[in-house]
Structures are given as C-alpha cells and as structure tokens.
Amino acid sequence: MPANKLHNEYAARFGSVYAETPKAVFAAIAYSMCFMVSEEDSRRALARFAEEWQCLHDNGIVPQKPLKGIADA
C-alpha cells in the first residue's frame, strides 16, 4: 500500500509548504537544479532527472517508475 503523500520525509521537512506547492513547481525546480548540476546541458539535465527518479524508485521512495523516453524529450 503506497504511503500517504503528505506523510513522508519530504513532507516533514517542508512542513505545510509541501501540501500547498503544486507538483508542477516541484518538477520545475527539480529540472532547474538538474540543469545546473549538468552544467547547463538540457539533454543531460533530462537524463539526470530520469536517473534521480529511477534511484528514488529503486530504493522504494516513490512507487512510480520514470517515464520511458524522458531523457529523449
């Protein structure tokens, strides 16, 4: 059974901001950070985003698998 999305480590750290922030905002911030880490290479940023998502899935942190072809978008 999946954990309630408002009762996880991320929600605990963000407090009430977590529930009030649209997931599109979190996605945009995540991509932006991947873009910076990838030295401003947009293709590498998408690949890094997908790698991180896969890592979270592999470790049971998120139940959703990364979308196929995300790094090719």
Secondary structure, 3 states (H helix, E strand, C coil): CCCCCCCCHHHHHHCHHHHHCCHHHHHHHHHHHHHHHCCCCHHHHHHHHHHHHHHHHHCCCCCCCCCCCHHHC
